[in-house]
Amino acid sequence: MAVPIGGYGGGERRSTAYSASTRIVDVAGGSVIWTARASAPASDEIQGPMSGLAQAILQGAEDAGVF
């Protein structure tokens, strides 16, 4: 799972929007089995959006029958 995360600059607190993308790959053959993307609106905190992104991706994989 790749998750780009912004930072704070100049001592000023900023809201940051988050997104995540993931892919499940067949290790033996190297082929991509499943991919997903999720995004969360701008927030002043990180824990809630990151948790929501992980839950959305895992729920999508479950709904698709990946596991």
N, C-alpha and C positions, 0 to 999 in steps of 0.2 A: 504494500500500500504506500503510495506517495502522497505526502500532504505538505504543500507549500505553506509556510507560516510567516506572516509579516512580523515586524518588530516595532519597538517604540524608538522614536528618534528625538533628539534635542530635549529630553526630559519631559516631553509632552505626551500625555496619554492619548492614544488614538484608538478608535474602533477598527477592527479588522474583520473582513469577510474571509471565510474559510471554504476550501473545497478539497475533495479527496478523489483520487482515482485508484483503481485496483484492477489487477488481472490475475486470474488463476491459470497457471501453466502446467501442462502435463510434462513432468520432469523427464520422463523416459524419452518422449518424442519431441519435446520442445514446442508443441503446438499450444496456442492459447485456447483454453476451454471456456472461459467466461471473463467478461470485463464489466466494470461499473464505474459510474461517476456520481458524486453527490456534492451538494453545496449547502452552505448555511449563510444566513444574512449576517451583516456586520454586527459585532458585539464587542463590549468592553472586557469580556472575560474569555477564557479559552476552554475551560472544562466542559461547559454545557455544549457549545458547538462541536467540539471534538467527539464527545460522547454521542451526540446526535448523528454525526457523520458515520461513525463506526457502526452504530445500530442500523442506520439506513442501508449501508452496504451489506452487512450481514443478513438483514431481513431480505434484501433483494436476492442474495445468493440462495437463501433458503426457499424463497418463493419460486425461484427458477429451477429448484431441484438439484442444485449443486451438491448439497449435503443435507 
